[in-house]
Amino acid sequence: MVHFGRAGELRAELKGPYGSVAIRAVEVTLREDAWRGAVSPWSQTVEVPGAGTTSKIDLQPDPDLLEQMRSLGMALAAVNDGGLVTVLAFGARPEADMTLQATVTEVQR
């Protein structure tokens, strides 16, 4: 089942023989002036709509942003520590604001 929610949020629930998985697509903005650290990896705490303590966050830059990141030698990763989401930038320090899609998947533990 797929639902389109507020502000372009997309939600899907996948059901199978071993249970179901809830997935939401949301938009995340990374501000250039919010990166912290003196060396790579740079970090910034971000608000991810609908992220809970057991959510897995996957970042999906669009093709243009992905090419920019590749040319700069930069990679991004998201870490969820009990509901506090931190994005890490490896390699070059981001020098512009970035808006990208993220998927939020609820993980059963």
TACOR-V939413 format. One record per pair of residues at least 24 apart in sequence whose C-alpha atoms are under 7 Angstrom apart, sorted by the first residue. I is the first residue (numbers start at 1). GAP is how many residues later the second one is. Records with the same first field share a line. If there is no record, write none. Layout:
I: GAP ; GAP
This chain:
21: 85
22: 83 ; 84
23: 80 ; 81 ; 82 ; 83
24: 79 ; 80 ; 81
25: 76 ; 77 ; 78 ; 79
26: 75 ; 76 ; 77
27: 72 ; 73 ; 74 ; 75
28: 71 ; 72 ; 73 ; 74
29: 69 ; 70 ; 71
30: 67 ; 68 ; 69
31: 66 ; 67
32: 62 ; 63 ; 64 ; 65
40: 49 ; 50 ; 51
41: 47 ; 48 ; 49 ; 50
42: 46 ; 47 ; 48 ; 51
43: 43 ; 44 ; 45 ; 46
44: 42 ; 43 ; 44
45: 40 ; 41 ; 42
46: 39 ; 40
47: 38
51: 32 ; 53
52: 31
53: 29 ; 30
54: 28 ; 52 ; 53
55: 49 ; 50 ; 51 ; 52
56: 24 ; 48 ; 49 ; 50 ; 51
57: 45 ; 46 ; 47 ; 48
58: 44 ; 45 ; 46
59: 42 ; 43 ; 44
60: 40 ; 41 ; 42
61: 39 ; 40
62: 38
